[in-house]
């Protein structure tokens, strides 16, 4: 659910059975019920590549007068998520995804086109120009990359009020700059 190609959070609904015409089951006293802390601890103990794990939380709600839980897997750009050590039937270095209502088989990796889209999502290659600019401003290593590509041919006087600030470890001076996005 974390390796999804949509720009929406993934949801796992506990307490609604889609095989019995979406009948609800109150899970208040279910011995297998998990809180956010339980799931976060479970994920923290797994060896994810780069130490980056999906962000998840559990939201309990009342539906048809019964308590159900919704596990929310936050959509982000840290895809693809994969383990570096095998865990039960989940193989190390396999990238799993969910397309429509089908999961990648445990003994396989996602299709190459899906994996490519997940990497593009991580690096913002699939983003609009405005989203990519905002992404560059959020991630310091992207800012350094952008700085290497941008050159200033003419030195302009600083604007009355600085609209940005740039300082790098390599630079011996700091300066202001103005970004205009239209």
C-alpha positions as CSV (number, residue, x, y, z in Angstrom):
1,X,0.0,0.0,0.0
2,X,3.0,2.4,0.5
3,X,4.3,1.7,-3.0
4,X,1.2,3.0,-4.7
5,X,1.2,4.9,-7.9
6,X,-1.7,7.2,-7.0
7,X,-1.3,10.5,-5.2
8,X,-3.6,9.3,-2.4
9,X,-3.1,7.7,1.0
10,X,-3.5,3.9,1.1
11,X,-6.3,2.6,3.3
12,X,-6.8,-0.8,4.9
13,X,-10.2,-1.0,6.5
14,X,-10.6,-3.5,9.4
15,X,-14.1,-4.5,10.3
16,X,-15.8,-4.4,6.9
17,X,-16.0,-7.7,5.0
18,X,-16.2,-7.2,1.3
19,X,-16.9,-10.9,0.7
20,X,-20.2,-10.7,2.6
21,X,-21.8,-7.7,1.0
22,X,-19.7,-5.3,3.0
23,X,-21.1,-6.4,6.4
24,X,-19.6,-4.6,9.3
25,X,-18.1,-6.2,12.4
26,X,-17.4,-4.3,15.6
27,X,-13.8,-4.8,16.4
28,X,-13.8,-3.1,19.8
29,X,-12.9,-6.4,21.7
30,X,-10.9,-8.0,18.9
31,X,-7.8,-9.6,20.4
32,X,-5.8,-8.9,17.2
33,X,-6.7,-5.2,17.1
34,X,-3.6,-3.0,16.7
35,X,-3.0,0.7,17.7
36,X,-0.8,3.1,15.7
37,X,2.0,2.4,18.2
38,X,1.9,-1.3,17.6
39,X,2.1,-0.9,13.8
40,X,4.9,1.7,14.0
41,X,6.9,-0.5,16.3
42,X,6.4,-3.5,14.0
43,X,7.6,-1.5,11.0
44,X,10.5,0.0,12.9
45,X,11.9,-3.4,13.7
46,X,12.1,-4.3,10.0
47,X,15.1,-3.5,7.8
48,X,13.9,-1.1,5.2
49,X,16.3,0.2,2.6
50,X,17.9,3.4,3.8
51,X,16.1,3.1,7.1
52,X,13.1,4.9,5.6
53,X,9.7,3.3,6.6
54,X,6.2,4.2,5.5
55,X,4.3,6.5,7.7
56,X,1.1,4.9,9.1
57,X,-1.5,5.5,11.7
58,X,-4.8,3.9,12.8
59,X,-8.0,5.9,12.7
60,X,-11.0,4.4,14.6
61,X,-14.4,5.4,13.5
62,X,-18.1,4.5,14.0
63,X,-19.7,3.0,10.9
64,X,-23.2,1.5,11.0
65,X,-23.1,1.8,14.8
66,X,-20.0,-0.4,14.9
67,X,-16.4,0.5,15.6
68,X,-14.0,-0.1,12.6
69,X,-10.4,0.7,12.2
70,X,-8.8,2.3,9.1
71,X,-5.1,1.9,8.8
72,X,-3.9,4.9,6.8
73,X,-0.6,4.6,4.9
74,X,0.5,8.1,4.1
75,X,1.3,8.9,0.5
76,X,4.8,10.4,0.1
77,X,7.8,10.5,-2.3
78,X,10.0,8.0,-0.4
79,X,9.0,5.2,-2.8
80,X,9.9,2.5,-3.5
81,X,9.9,1.0,-0.1
82,X,11.5,-2.4,0.2
83,X,13.2,-4.6,2.8
84,X,17.0,-5.4,2.8
85,X,16.5,-8.5,4.9
86,X,13.9,-11.3,4.3
87,X,10.9,-11.2,6.7
88,X,8.9,-14.4,6.7
89,X,7.6,-14.8,3.1
90,X,8.6,-11.3,2.1
91,X,11.9,-11.4,0.2
92,X,14.8,-8.9,0.6
93,X,15.2,-6.3,-2.2
94,X,11.9,-7.2,-3.9
95,X,9.7,-4.2,-4.5
96,X,6.0,-5.0,-3.9
97,X,3.1,-2.9,-5.1
98,X,-0.7,-3.0,-5.4
99,X,-2.3,-2.3,-8.7
100,X,-6.1,-2.1,-8.6
101,X,-7.0,-5.0,-6.3
102,X,-4.0,-7.2,-7.0
103,X,-0.8,-7.5,-5.0
104,X,2.6,-8.4,-6.3
105,X,3.2,-12.1,-5.6
106,X,5.6,-12.6,-2.6
107,X,8.1,-14.5,-4.7
108,X,8.4,-11.8,-7.4
109,X,9.1,-8.1,-7.7
110,X,6.7,-5.5,-9.2
111,X,6.8,-5.0,-13.0
112,X,9.7,-2.9,-14.2
113,X,7.3,-0.1,-15.4
114,X,5.8,0.1,-11.9
115,X,9.3,0.2,-10.3
116,X,10.4,3.0,-12.7
117,X,7.3,5.1,-11.8
118,X,8.0,4.6,-8.1
119,X,11.6,5.9,-8.5
120,X,10.3,8.8,-10.7
121,X,7.9,9.6,-7.9
122,X,10.8,9.7,-5.3
123,X,12.9,12.1,-7.3
124,X,10.0,14.3,-8.5
125,X,10.6,13.5,-12.1
126,X,6.8,12.9,-12.5
127,X,5.9,16.2,-10.8
128,X,4.7,19.4,-12.3
129,X,7.2,22.3,-12.6
130,X,5.7,24.0,-9.6
131,X,5.7,20.9,-7.5
132,X,9.2,20.1,-8.5
133,X,10.4,23.6,-7.5
134,X,8.7,23.2,-4.1
135,X,10.3,19.8,-3.7
136,X,13.7,21.3,-4.4
137,X,13.2,23.8,-1.7
138,X,12.2,21.1,0.8
139,X,15.1,18.8,0.2
140,X,18.6,20.3,0.8
141,X,20.4,17.9,-1.5
142,X,18.1,18.9,-4.3
143,X,18.9,22.6,-3.7
144,X,22.6,21.8,-4.1
145,X,21.9,20.0,-7.3
146,X,19.8,22.9,-8.6
147,X,22.5,25.4,-7.6
148,X,25.0,23.5,-9.8
149,X,22.8,23.8,-12.8
150,X,21.9,27.5,-12.4
151,X,24.3,30.1,-13.4
152,X,24.0,33.9,-13.0
153,X,25.2,35.8,-16.1
154,X,24.4,39.3,-14.8
155,X,24.8,40.4,-11.3
156,X,21.6,42.2,-10.3
157,X,21.2,44.5,-7.4
158,X,19.4,42.8,-4.5
159,X,15.6,43.4,-4.3
160,X,14.4,45.8,-1.5
161,X,13.3,42.8,0.6
162,X,15.0,39.5,0.0
163,X,12.7,36.8,-1.3
164,X,15.1,34.0,-0.5
165,X,18.4,33.2,1.1
166,X,21.1,30.9,-0.2
167,X,24.2,29.7,1.7
168,X,26.2,26.6,1.0
169,X,29.2,25.0,2.6
170,X,31.3,25.7,-0.5
171,X,30.4,29.3,-0.8
172,X,32.4,31.9,1.0
173,X,29.6,34.4,0.9
174,X,25.8,34.4,1.3
175,X,23.4,36.2,-1.1
176,X,19.8,36.8,-1.9
177,X,18.0,35.6,-4.9
178,X,14.5,36.0,-6.3
179,X,12.5,33.2,-7.8
180,X,9.6,34.1,-10.1
181,X,7.2,31.3,-11.0
182,X,4.5,32.0,-13.5
